[in-house]
Amino acid sequence: MQQDLVKKLFKVSWLVYFISYIGRLNYAASMIEIGQTEGYTTIQLGTVVTALFISYGIGQLLSGLIGDHFSSRRLVLVGLIGCGICNIGMFTSNSYWQLLLIWSLNGLSLSLIWPPIVKLYTQYMDEDYLHKCCFNIQTSVALGTCFTYLMCSSLLKISSWRNIFLFTSGLLFIAALIWHMTIKQVEKHCVKVIDKAQVIDSEKQIVNNRKEIIETEEKQFKKVLFKSGLVVIFIAILIMGFLKDGIMTWVPQYITDTFGTHAYFSVFLTALLPLVNLTGIYLIKYINEKNSGDDLKTTAIFYGVSVISLALLVVYGRANIYVSVLLFAVVTSCMLGINTILVSVLPTYFAKYNKTALVAGLTNCVTYLGSGLCGYGLGALVEGYGWQVTSMVLVGICLLGIISCIVARPMWQKFKH
């Protein structure tokens, strides 16, 4: 009975996260068409992306702070409904400033979803199944991204960009209803199946498995931030956010600018990236297991692969459209793999401090601050210096990611063990 409920929790959270990604990325996927139809500049379009990412990042921090004190079911429900309303707002908008405001509010709505999901996982799952779900839910990111770009490419061929947001709002409202009904059932039956004593025993077992007894005075979270190396890890997370969302946001523009393709075809090619990204999730899991769970060593390796791919893009990217897409796909696969380790799995190690939701909020906050920088920053770089210089800058940013992992690794390994 308990295992069935836990599986149901994972399935509904996977669905919710899948649909939330559609509500998050549909603007980026249709951005070229919006710019061409409405006459907005590259910087204006990128600023709207930045607004969402920054509000989402700040909202993640707030969501993490309140996530350990309020109902996870209700927080996610509010997030889904809020995102649906914002998508309707985009459908009816008639000015650039309305787009900017509405998409900022959308970021706040979306920020209510991830930390409560992680909290539910830590409440109802044992450690092994918890980590398994944290890896597997990342498939919703890749498939949700792929679906978004395919959906937008199809709708742009037959309809206005506005209908993309109307269609998305319907999906979000349906997801909200399914979430509310399913989690209410899970919470109801889990109260009957798991009593307080069992929860305490389970938590003790997790602590014993890690062979660490935490004294009360050592549970001050500010100390933990530094002792674990999390403050330095934030740099690696910031860079991952910049690259992961920056590339997905601007690849359609890169293809159109470099090869002169139509907007819908550029969006269609970009949809292939998330399918390749699925390999990143399971490849990083395999390599991390081979590295005995050395999270930051594995992360540094994936940053190294990204450096090579981006360097090849600088040299050979303009030669062939499909080579460019392939090289971008390697980088986004690496970034999604890194995201799985640093954003999905890492917060679960703070369950013993009752700070899972807070750390999940912090890591997501930093991720989307990086994403926010990419929205405006890459747009300004491209407009001012072109794609060749921009690609060189991305190589340097990846190198910084490697350095941050090397610096933080000893502290994180000591904290874990």
C-alpha positions as CSV (number, residue, x, y, z in Angstrom):
1,M,0.0,0.0,0.0
2,Q,2.7,2.4,1.0
3,Q,4.8,1.7,-2.1
4,D,1.8,2.2,-4.3
5,L,1.2,5.6,-2.8
6,V,4.8,6.6,-3.1
7,K,4.7,5.6,-6.8
8,K,1.6,7.6,-7.2
9,L,3.3,10.6,-5.6
10,F,6.2,10.3,-8.1
11,K,3.9,10.0,-11.1
12,V,1.8,13.0,-10.3
13,S,4.8,15.1,-9.5
14,W,6.4,14.1,-12.8
15,L,3.3,15.2,-14.6
16,V,3.1,18.5,-12.8
17,Y,6.8,19.3,-13.4
18,F,6.4,18.3,-17.1
19,I,3.5,20.7,-17.6
20,S,5.1,23.4,-15.5
21,Y,8.0,23.4,-18.0
22,I,5.6,24.1,-20.8
23,G,4.3,27.1,-18.9
24,R,7.9,28.2,-18.3
25,L,9.5,27.8,-21.7
26,N,6.6,28.5,-24.2
27,Y,7.7,32.2,-24.3
28,A,11.3,31.3,-25.1
29,A,10.2,28.8,-27.7
30,S,8.0,31.4,-29.5
31,M,10.3,34.4,-28.9
32,I,11.5,34.8,-32.5
33,E,8.0,34.9,-33.8
34,I,6.9,37.3,-31.1
35,G,9.8,39.6,-32.0
36,Q,9.1,39.4,-35.8
37,T,5.3,39.9,-35.4
38,E,5.4,42.6,-32.7
39,G,8.6,44.4,-33.7
40,Y,10.6,43.9,-30.5
41,T,14.4,44.0,-30.4
42,T,16.7,41.1,-29.3
43,I,17.4,42.8,-26.0
44,Q,13.7,43.5,-25.3
45,L,12.9,39.8,-26.0
46,G,15.8,38.7,-23.8
47,T,14.7,41.0,-21.0
48,V,11.4,39.3,-20.7
49,V,13.2,35.9,-20.3
50,T,15.4,37.5,-17.7
51,A,12.4,38.9,-15.8
52,L,10.9,35.4,-15.5
53,F,14.2,33.8,-14.4
54,I,15.0,36.4,-11.8
55,S,11.5,36.4,-10.3
56,Y,11.6,32.6,-10.4
57,G,14.9,32.6,-8.6
58,I,13.8,35.0,-5.9
59,G,10.5,33.1,-5.6
60,Q,12.5,29.9,-5.1
61,L,14.2,31.4,-2.1
62,L,10.8,32.5,-0.6
63,S,9.3,29.1,-1.5
64,G,12.1,27.3,0.3
65,L,11.6,29.5,3.4
66,I,7.9,28.9,3.6
67,G,8.0,25.4,2.1
68,D,9.0,23.8,5.4
69,H,6.0,25.4,7.2
70,F,3.0,25.2,4.8
71,S,1.1,22.5,3.0
72,S,3.1,21.3,0.0
73,R,-0.1,20.3,-1.8
74,R,-1.5,23.8,-1.5
75,L,1.7,25.6,-2.5
76,V,2.0,23.6,-5.7
77,L,-1.7,24.1,-6.5
78,V,-1.4,27.8,-6.1
79,G,1.7,27.7,-8.4
80,L,-0.1,25.8,-11.2
81,I,-3.2,28.0,-11.1
82,G,-1.1,31.2,-11.0
83,C,0.9,30.0,-14.0
84,G,-2.3,29.2,-15.9
85,I,-3.6,32.7,-15.2
86,C,-0.4,34.3,-16.4
87,N,-0.5,32.4,-19.6
88,I,-4.0,33.7,-20.2
89,G,-2.6,37.1,-19.5
90,M,0.0,36.6,-22.3
91,F,-2.8,35.6,-24.7
92,T,-4.6,38.9,-24.0
93,S,-1.6,41.2,-23.7
94,N,-1.3,44.2,-26.0
95,S,2.0,45.9,-25.1
96,Y,5.7,45.0,-24.3
97,W,5.4,46.2,-20.7
98,Q,2.4,43.9,-20.1
99,L,4.5,41.0,-21.4
100,L,7.3,41.9,-19.0
101,L,5.0,42.2,-16.0
102,I,3.0,39.1,-16.6
103,W,6.0,36.9,-17.3
104,S,7.6,38.2,-14.1
105,L,4.5,37.1,-12.1
106,N,4.7,33.8,-14.0
107,G,8.1,33.2,-12.5
108,L,6.8,33.8,-9.0
109,S,4.0,31.3,-9.6
110,L,6.3,28.6,-10.9
111,S,8.7,29.0,-8.0
112,L,6.1,27.5,-5.7
113,I,6.3,24.1,-7.4
114,W,9.7,22.5,-6.9
115,P,10.7,22.9,-3.2
116,P,7.3,21.5,-2.0
117,I,7.8,18.5,-4.3
118,V,11.2,17.8,-2.8
119,K,9.7,18.1,0.7
120,L,7.0,15.5,-0.1
121,Y,9.7,13.2,-1.4
122,T,11.7,13.4,1.8
123,Q,8.6,12.9,3.9
124,Y,7.3,9.7,2.2
125,M,10.3,8.1,0.5
126,D,13.2,6.1,1.9
127,E,16.7,7.3,1.0
128,D,17.4,5.0,-2.0
129,Y,14.0,5.5,-3.6
130,L,14.3,9.3,-2.9
131,H,17.5,9.6,-4.9
132,K,16.1,7.4,-7.6
133,C,13.1,9.7,-8.0
134,C,15.3,12.8,-7.9
135,F,17.1,11.4,-11.0
136,N,14.0,10.1,-12.8
137,I,12.0,13.3,-12.4
138,Q,14.6,15.1,-14.5
139,T,13.2,13.2,-17.5
140,S,10.2,15.5,-17.2
141,V,12.5,18.5,-17.8
142,A,13.9,17.0,-21.0
143,L,10.6,15.7,-22.3
144,G,8.7,18.8,-21.2
145,T,11.2,21.0,-23.0
146,C,11.0,18.9,-26.1
147,F,7.2,18.9,-26.1
148,T,7.2,22.7,-25.6
149,Y,9.4,23.3,-28.7
150,L,7.5,20.8,-30.8
151,M,4.2,22.2,-29.7
152,C,5.2,25.8,-30.4
153,S,6.8,24.9,-33.8
154,S,3.5,23.2,-34.8
155,L,1.2,26.0,-33.6
156,L,3.4,28.7,-35.2
157,K,2.9,27.1,-38.6
158,I,-0.9,27.1,-38.3
159,S,-1.8,29.9,-35.8
160,S,-0.8,33.0,-33.9
161,W,1.8,32.9,-31.2
162,R,-0.9,34.0,-28.7
163,N,-2.7,30.7,-29.0
164,I,0.3,28.9,-27.6
165,F,-0.3,30.6,-24.3
166,L,-4.1,29.8,-24.4
167,F,-3.4,26.1,-25.0
168,T,-0.8,26.0,-22.2
169,S,-3.2,27.6,-19.7
170,G,-5.6,24.7,-20.3
171,L,-2.9,22.1,-19.6
172,L,-1.9,23.9,-16.4
173,F,-5.5,24.0,-15.0
174,I,-5.9,20.3,-15.8
175,A,-2.6,19.5,-14.0
176,A,-3.7,21.6,-11.0
177,L,-6.9,19.5,-10.6
178,I,-5.1,16.2,-11.0
179,W,-2.4,17.3,-8.4
180,H,-5.0,18.4,-5.9
181,M,-7.0,15.2,-6.1
182,T,-4.1,12.8,-6.1
183,I,-2.0,14.4,-3.3
184,K,-5.0,14.7,-1.1
185,Q,-5.4,11.0,-1.4
186,V,-1.7,10.3,-0.8
187,E,-1.7,12.5,2.3
188,K,-4.8,10.9,3.7
189,H,-3.7,7.3,3.4
190,C,-0.1,8.0,4.3
191,V,-1.3,9.3,7.7
192,K,-2.9,6.0,8.3
193,V,-0.1,3.9,7.0
194,I,2.9,5.7,8.6
195,D,2.7,6.7,12.2
196,K,5.0,9.0,13.9
197,A,7.2,6.3,15.4
198,Q,7.8,4.8,12.0
199,V,8.8,8.2,10.6
200,I,11.2,8.7,13.5
201,D,12.7,5.3,13.0
202,S,13.1,5.9,9.3
203,E,14.9,9.2,9.9
204,K,17.2,7.6,12.5
205,Q,18.1,4.9,10.0
206,I,19.0,7.5,7.4
207,V,21.3,9.2,9.9
208,N,22.8,5.9,10.9
209,N,23.5,4.9,7.3
210,R,25.5,8.1,6.9
211,K,27.4,7.2,10.1
212,E,27.0,10.7,11.5
213,I,25.5,12.0,14.7
214,I,24.6,15.7,14.5
215,E,24.8,17.6,17.8
216,T,22.2,20.3,18.4
217,E,24.7,23.2,18.4
218,E,26.1,22.1,15.0
219,K,22.7,22.4,13.3
220,Q,23.0,26.1,12.8
221,F,22.3,26.4,9.1
222,K,24.7,29.3,8.4
223,K,27.6,27.1,9.6
224,V,26.4,24.3,7.5
225,L,26.4,26.5,4.4
226,F,30.1,27.0,4.7
227,K,31.2,23.6,6.2
228,S,29.5,21.8,3.3
229,G,31.0,24.0,0.7
230,L,27.6,25.0,-0.5
231,V,28.5,28.6,-0.8
232,V,31.2,27.7,-3.4
233,I,28.9,25.1,-5.0
234,F,26.5,28.0,-5.7
235,I,29.0,29.3,-8.2
236,A,28.9,26.0,-10.2
237,I,25.1,26.1,-10.0
238,L,24.9,29.7,-11.2
239,I,27.0,28.8,-14.2
240,M,24.9,25.7,-14.9
241,G,21.8,27.8,-14.9
242,F,23.3,30.4,-17.2
243,L,24.4,27.7,-19.7
244,K,21.4,25.4,-19.4
245,D,18.7,27.9,-20.0
246,G,20.8,30.4,-22.0
247,I,21.5,27.8,-24.7
248,M,17.9,26.6,-24.8
249,T,16.6,30.2,-25.0
250,W,19.0,31.4,-27.7
251,V,19.6,28.4,-29.9
252,P,16.6,29.2,-32.2
253,Q,17.9,32.7,-32.6
254,Y,21.5,31.4,-33.3
255,I,20.1,29.1,-36.0
256,T,18.1,31.8,-37.6
257,D,20.9,34.4,-37.5
258,T,23.6,32.1,-38.6
259,F,21.8,30.0,-41.3
260,G,18.9,32.2,-42.2
261,T,16.2,29.6,-41.4
262,H,12.5,30.3,-40.7
263,A,11.5,30.8,-37.1
264,Y,9.4,27.6,-36.9
265,F,12.2,25.4,-38.3
266,S,14.7,26.9,-35.8
267,V,12.3,26.1,-33.0
268,F,11.8,22.5,-34.4
269,L,15.5,21.8,-34.5
270,T,15.9,23.1,-31.0
271,A,13.2,20.6,-29.9
272,L,15.8,17.8,-30.7
273,L,18.1,19.0,-27.9
274,P,16.0,17.8,-25.0
275,L,15.8,14.3,-26.5
276,V,19.6,14.1,-26.5
277,N,19.5,15.7,-23.0
278,L,18.0,12.5,-21.6
279,T,21.3,10.8,-22.0
280,G,22.9,13.4,-19.7
281,I,20.6,12.4,-16.8
282,Y,21.5,8.7,-16.8
283,L,25.1,9.2,-18.0
284,I,25.9,11.4,-15.0
285,K,24.2,8.9,-12.7
286,Y,26.3,6.1,-14.1
287,I,29.6,8.1,-13.9
288,N,28.8,9.3,-10.4
289,E,28.3,5.8,-9.2
290,K,31.7,4.8,-10.8
291,N,33.2,7.8,-9.0
292,S,31.8,6.4,-5.7
293,G,29.2,9.2,-5.4
294,D,31.9,12.0,-5.8
295,D,29.3,14.6,-6.9
296,L,31.7,17.5,-7.7
297,K,34.3,15.4,-9.4
298,T,31.6,14.1,-11.8
299,T,30.3,17.7,-12.2
300,A,33.8,18.9,-13.1
301,I,34.1,16.2,-15.8
302,F,30.8,17.3,-17.4
303,Y,31.9,20.9,-17.4
304,G,35.1,19.8,-19.1
305,V,33.1,18.0,-21.9
306,S,31.1,21.3,-22.3
307,V,34.3,23.3,-22.7
308,I,35.4,21.0,-25.5
309,S,32.0,21.2,-27.2
310,L,31.8,25.0,-27.1
311,A,35.4,25.3,-28.3
312,L,34.5,23.1,-31.3
313,L,31.5,25.3,-31.9
314,V,33.7,28.4,-32.1
315,V,35.9,26.7,-34.8
316,Y,33.3,24.6,-36.7
317,G,29.9,25.9,-35.7
318,R,29.2,28.0,-38.8
319,A,30.1,25.3,-41.2
320,N,27.0,23.2,-40.8
321,I,23.6,23.7,-39.1
322,Y,23.4,20.1,-37.8
323,V,26.9,20.2,-36.4
324,S,26.0,23.3,-34.5
325,V,22.8,21.7,-33.1
326,L,24.8,18.6,-32.1
327,L,27.4,20.6,-30.2
328,F,24.8,22.6,-28.4
329,A,23.0,19.3,-27.6
330,V,26.2,17.9,-25.9
331,V,26.4,21.1,-23.7
332,T,22.7,21.1,-22.7
333,S,23.0,17.3,-21.9
334,C,25.9,18.0,-19.6
335,M,24.1,20.9,-18.0
336,L,20.9,18.8,-17.4
337,G,23.1,16.1,-15.8
338,I,24.8,18.7,-13.6
339,N,21.4,20.1,-12.7
340,T,20.3,16.6,-11.6
341,I,23.2,16.3,-9.2
342,L,23.4,19.9,-7.8
343,V,19.7,20.8,-7.8
344,S,17.7,17.6,-7.4
345,V,20.0,15.3,-5.3
346,L,22.1,17.7,-3.3
347,P,19.2,19.2,-1.2
348,T,18.2,15.7,0.1
349,Y,21.4,15.6,2.1
350,F,20.0,18.4,4.3
351,A,17.0,16.4,5.4
352,K,18.6,15.7,8.8
353,Y,18.6,19.5,9.4
354,N,15.0,19.8,8.3
355,K,16.2,22.2,5.6
356,T,15.4,20.2,2.5
357,A,12.9,22.7,1.1
358,L,15.1,25.6,2.0
359,V,18.2,24.2,0.2
360,A,16.0,23.1,-2.8
361,G,14.8,26.7,-2.9
362,L,18.3,28.1,-2.6
363,T,19.8,25.9,-5.3
364,N,16.9,26.7,-7.6
365,C,17.2,30.4,-6.8
366,V,20.8,30.4,-7.8
367,T,20.1,28.4,-10.9
368,Y,17.6,30.9,-12.2
369,L,19.6,33.9,-11.2
370,G,22.1,32.4,-13.7
371,S,19.3,31.9,-16.1
372,G,18.2,35.5,-15.6
373,L,21.7,36.7,-16.4
374,C,21.7,34.7,-19.6
375,G,18.4,36.2,-20.9
376,Y,19.6,39.8,-21.0
377,G,23.4,39.1,-21.0
378,L,23.5,36.8,-24.0
379,G,21.1,39.0,-25.9
380,A,23.3,42.0,-25.3
381,L,26.4,40.1,-26.2
382,V,24.9,38.8,-29.5
383,E,23.6,42.2,-30.4
384,G,26.9,43.9,-29.6
385,Y,29.5,41.4,-30.7
386,G,27.9,38.6,-32.6
387,W,27.7,34.9,-32.0
388,Q,31.5,34.1,-32.4
389,V,32.5,36.3,-29.5
390,T,29.5,35.1,-27.5
391,S,30.6,31.4,-28.0
392,M,34.1,32.3,-26.7
393,V,32.7,33.8,-23.6
394,L,30.7,30.6,-22.9
395,V,33.9,28.6,-23.0
396,G,35.4,30.9,-20.3
397,I,32.3,30.5,-18.2
398,C,32.5,26.7,-18.4
399,L,36.1,26.9,-17.2
400,L,35.0,28.8,-14.2
401,G,32.5,26.0,-13.4
402,I,35.4,23.5,-13.3
403,I,37.4,25.7,-10.9
404,S,34.4,26.1,-8.5
405,C,33.9,22.3,-8.4
406,I,37.6,21.7,-7.6
407,V,37.6,24.2,-4.8
408,A,34.3,23.0,-3.2
409,R,35.0,19.2,-3.5
410,P,37.0,18.6,-0.3
411,M,34.4,20.3,1.9
412,W,31.4,18.6,0.3
413,Q,33.0,15.1,0.5
414,K,33.7,15.7,4.2
415,F,30.2,16.9,4.8
416,K,28.6,13.9,3.1
417,H,30.7,11.3,4.9
